[in-house]
Amino acid sequence: MRFREPAICLRAIDYSETSQIVTFLTRGEGVLRIMAKGTKRPKSKSGGMIDLLAEGDLVASMSDRNPDSLGTLMEFSETASHRAVRHDARTLNAALYMLELTRSLLGEGDPHPEVYDLLARSLGRLGEPDAPVPAVLAWFQWRLLRHAGLLGGLAECVGCGLAVEEMVHQERQRVRFSSAHGGLLCDGCEGGATDTIAISDATLGALAALSAAEAGRKINLPDAQAVAVNRLLAYHVTHQIGRPLRMARHAVGYDARPSGPR
C-alpha cells in the first residue's frame, strides 16, 4: 500500500552509514515506523536526512500482508523544520517531551488526526518569540491525555461527585489526585486509593483554567500554575505507562519521585 500523508518526525535512529529508521506521526495513518534508505547520503533521492521535529509531506509504502513490518520511504518533502524551537533549551525540551509523550500514548497504525493537528499547532506555537512555554506544554498534555481517555473528572470528585469548590471550602478537606482513577478525590473517597497525592492551589487553578479553555473560553495560565499542572500530568503519565518519560525531568522538572503537594 502506497500513501501520501502529512507527517511529523517523532524519532530518527541511524540504521547504517546511509540509512535511518524514522518514526512518523502521520495525520491519516497514525504512528508509523519507516525504513528511510539512503537519506544520509549527500544527494539523497528521497529528500535528505530526516531530523526530529521535521514536518512535511511523506510518501511511503507499507506491507498489506504484515502491518507490523517497517514501511519504506519513497519521499519526504519538509515543509517546516521548527528550527526556532531548537534555539532555546526550554522550548526544545518541551518539544522533545511532546514527541516522546505522543510516541508513548499512541499505538502504531492507529489514526488520530486530532493529535496530529494538536502536535503541529503546539510545535508552531513553541517557535513563536512570545510563546508561554509552560502553558503551551500544559495544554498539549491535557488535550492528549483527554484524547487518549486517560483523564477523567477534574471539576469534582470522581468517587462521589463532590465539587472541587465544596472540597476547598470544607474545613480540613484536602483535594487529592489519583492516577488509577484518572481524576480528583475527596477525603471521603480517597481511602481506598493507594496512589493519591495532594495537589496545590496552583494546580487546582490550572485545572480550572484548562477546563475553561476546553470549553472555548479565553484564559490566562500563569507560569506558576502551568508548571504545577505539568508536573501533575507527568506524574499521571508515569503511572499510566509504568515508567517515567526520559524528557520529563528536563521539560517539566518531574523526577518520578513525587512527595508532598503538587
C-alpha positions in Angstrom: 0.0 0.0 0.0 1.4 3.3 -1.1 0.2 6.6 0.5 0.9 10.3 0.8 0.4 11.9 4.2 1.3 15.0 6.2 3.8 13.7 8.8 5.9 14.8 11.8 9.2 13.1 12.7 8.9 11.7 16.3 12.1 9.7 16.3 15.0 9.1 14.0 17.6 6.3 14.5 20.7 5.7 12.5 20.4 2.3 10.8 23.5 2.3 8.7 26.0 4.7 7.3 23.4 5.9 4.8 20.0 5.0 6.2 17.7 5.7 9.1 14.7 4.2 10.8 12.2 7.0 11.3 9.1 7.1 13.4 6.5 9.4 12.0 3.1 10.6 13.3 1.0 10.9 10.1 -2.3 12.6 10.0 -4.3 9.8 8.4 -2.3 6.6 9.1 -1.2 7.3 12.7 2.3 6.4 14.1 4.4 4.5 11.5 8.0 3.2 11.6 9.6 3.7 8.2 12.9 2.5 6.7 14.5 5.5 5.1 17.2 4.2 2.8 19.9 6.5 1.6 18.6 9.6 3.4 22.0 10.2 4.9 23.7 10.4 1.5 24.7 13.9 0.4 22.5 13.6 -2.7 19.6 11.5 -1.5 16.8 10.9 -3.9 14.3 10.7 -1.1 14.8 14.2 0.2 17.9 14.0 2.5 18.4 13.2 6.2 15.3 13.5 8.4 15.6 15.3 11.7 13.5 15.2 14.8 10.6 17.7 14.7 10.7 17.9 10.9 7.2 18.3 9.4 6.3 17.6 5.8 4.8 15.6 3.1 5.5 11.9 3.4 5.3 9.4 0.5 5.8 5.8 1.7 4.6 2.2 1.3 3.5 -0.3 3.9 3.1 -4.1 3.5 -0.5 -5.2 3.4 0.4 -8.7 4.4 2.5 -7.7 7.5 1.3 -4.5 9.1 3.9 -4.8 11.8 6.8 -4.6 9.4 8.7 -1.4 8.7 7.4 0.7 5.9 9.6 2.0 3.1 10.3 5.7 2.5 9.9 6.9 -1.0 10.0 10.7 -0.5 9.8 13.2 2.3 9.4 16.9 1.4 10.0 19.0 4.5 7.6 21.9 4.9 8.5 23.0 8.5 11.8 22.2 10.3 10.7 24.1 13.5 14.2 25.5 13.8 13.0 28.3 16.0 12.2 25.7 18.7 15.8 24.5 18.7 17.3 27.9 19.6 16.3 27.7 23.2 16.8 24.8 25.6 13.4 25.3 27.3 11.4 25.2 24.1 13.5 22.3 22.7 13.0 20.3 25.9 9.2 21.0 25.7 9.1 19.9 22.1 11.1 16.7 22.7 8.8 15.9 25.6 5.8 16.3 23.3 7.3 13.9 20.8 8.1 11.3 23.5 4.6 11.6 25.0 3.0 11.1 21.6 5.0 8.0 20.9 4.3 6.6 24.3 0.5 7.0 24.3 -0.4 6.2 20.6 -0.2 2.7 19.1 1.2 2.2 15.7 -1.1 2.3 12.7 -4.0 3.9 14.6 -5.0 7.2 13.0 -5.5 10.2 15.3 -5.9 13.3 13.1 -6.8 15.4 16.1 -3.5 14.5 17.8 -1.6 15.3 14.6 -3.2 18.8 14.5 -2.6 19.3 18.2 1.1 18.5 17.9 1.6 20.6 14.7 -0.1 23.6 16.3 1.8 23.2 19.6 5.2 23.0 17.9 4.3 26.0 15.8 3.3 28.0 18.9 6.5 27.0 20.7 8.5 28.5 17.9 6.9 31.9 18.3 9.0 34.6 20.2 6.3 35.2 22.8 5.4 31.6 23.4 4.4 30.9 27.0 6.2 27.6 27.1 4.8 26.0 30.3 1.2 26.9 29.2 1.7 25.5 25.7 3.0 22.3 27.2 0.2 22.1 29.7 -2.4 22.4 27.0 -0.7 19.8 24.9 -0.5 17.3 27.8 -4.1 18.0 28.9 -5.6 17.6 25.4 -3.5 14.5 24.5 -4.4 12.7 27.8 -8.1 13.7 27.2 -8.0 12.3 23.7 -6.4 9.0 24.9 -9.2 8.7 27.5 -6.7 8.8 30.5 -8.0 11.9 32.2 -11.4 11.9 34.0 -13.2 14.2 36.4 -11.2 17.3 37.3 -14.1 19.6 38.5 -15.5 17.1 41.0 -14.6 14.0 43.0 -14.7 11.0 40.7 -15.9 8.9 43.6 -18.9 10.9 44.9 -19.3 13.9 42.6 -18.5 16.5 45.3 -17.5 19.7 43.5 -13.9 21.0 43.9 -15.3 24.3 45.2 -17.0 22.4 48.0 -13.9 20.4 48.9 -11.8 23.5 49.1 -14.3 25.3 51.3 -14.8 22.5 53.7 -12.6 22.6 56.8 -9.6 20.3 56.8 -10.7 18.9 53.4 -7.9 18.0 51.0 -8.2 17.7 47.3 -6.2 14.7 46.0 -5.4 13.2 42.6 -5.4 9.5 41.8 -3.8 8.3 38.7 -5.6 5.0 38.9 -9.0 6.8 39.0 -7.8 9.4 36.4 -9.2 12.3 38.5 -9.7 14.1 41.8 -10.8 12.5 45.0 -12.2 14.0 48.2 -11.1 12.8 51.7 -14.1 10.5 52.0 -13.3 8.7 48.7 -9.5 8.6 48.7 -9.2 5.9 51.4 -9.4 3.0 49.0 -6.8 4.5 46.6 -3.2 3.8 47.2 -1.7 6.2 44.7 -3.1 9.6 45.7 -1.2 12.8 46.1 -2.3 16.1 47.5 -2.4 18.9 44.9 -1.8 22.6 45.5 -4.0 25.6 44.9 -1.8 26.5 41.9 -2.6 23.1 40.4 -6.3 23.5 41.1 -6.2 26.9 39.4 -4.5 25.4 36.4 -7.1 22.6 36.1 -9.9 25.1 36.2 -8.3 27.3 33.6 -7.6 24.3 31.2 -11.2 23.2 31.7 -12.4 26.7 30.8 -10.1 26.7 27.7 -11.5 23.3 26.7 -15.0 24.8 26.8 -13.9 27.5 24.4 -13.2 30.4 26.8 -10.1 32.5 26.6 -7.9 32.0 29.6 -4.7 33.1 31.1 -2.4 30.4 32.6 0.4 31.9 34.6 3.7 30.1 34.6 3.4 29.0 38.2 0.1 27.3 37.6 1.3 25.8 34.3 4.5 24.4 35.9 2.4 22.9 38.7 -0.1 21.2 36.4 2.6 20.0 34.0 4.3 18.1 36.9 0.9 16.6 38.0 0.2 15.4 34.4 3.7 14.0 34.0 3.2 12.1 37.3 -0.1 10.7 35.8 1.6 9.7 32.6 4.3 7.8 34.6 1.7 5.8 36.4 -0.3 5.1 33.3 2.5 3.7 31.2 4.6 2.3 34.1 7.7 4.3 33.6 8.8 8.0 33.6 9.4 9.6 30.3 13.1 10.4 29.7 12.4 14.1 28.9 10.0 14.7 31.9 12.8 15.9 34.1 14.1 18.3 31.6 10.8 19.6 30.3 8.7 19.8 33.4 11.0 19.1 36.4 9.4 15.8 37.2 11.8 13.2 38.6 9.3 10.3 39.2 9.7 10.7 43.0 6.6 12.7 44.0 6.5 13.9 47.6 4.1 16.4 49.1 1.6 18.7 47.3 1.8 19.1 43.6 
